[in-house]
Amino acid sequence: MTQSLYVCITSEGSDRVDERIMDAALERILQVGIRRASLEDIARMAELSRITIHRRFAGKDNLIQAVLARETRRMLAEVTAIAATATGVDAQIEDTMLYVLLQTRIHRLVTQLLRVAPDEALRFSTVQGERLVSIGIEYIVGMLTHAQSAGLVDEYDPRPVAELVARLAHSLMLTPGGGSVDFTDDDRARAFVRTTIVPLMKHGITRPDEEPTHDDVRDNPGPASRSAS
């Protein structure tokens, strides 16, 4: 069985009441948007008092952050499950990154906000997106650290790579098209991930002092060079 480079996602200790409140908040956000989702409406949908929500989340802003964080963790848990079905590190990275890039475009929070509250969609992707990026970075750092300890990827500082990958996913939530690669095209997105993200996550960012010199290539020719000679 192929060893997975991904780590399991655990919940942050919410109980049934917290989950009930967050379920109601998510449902109301999808109905009317973040700004119009009042605590009174959320409390009514959760069949709880407004005071209970305040006591557990200290206000609407914290509740919204908790809902967004939970949705992000759910997506990352799905990423871990997808990785378990792929054979080999390359396939794990490729399949999971394609899933993440797809979700940044089709996730119900993104698409539904554009429909019911288009004026809030940009704020959601930027201001609220900061929290999502942070969660993504920490997840990727943990995943790469785990993979390095298991000998699945090279040893390097995982944080810059995690930053690049998380911010790429976030930027595609804002502008999936417009560059040299159209990420709405599955074949082009897969080719991009295979040729850039996979080697990046396996080998890290090469520093200038680590790049092979002409002498290195001459003294240590690759297979193609040796066969040519």
Helices and strands as residue ranges (DSSP letters): H 16-32, H 39-46, H 50-57, H 60-85, H 89-106, H 108-116, H 118-126, H 129-149, H 158-174, H 186-192, I 193-197, H 198-203, G 208-210, H 214-219, H 223-228
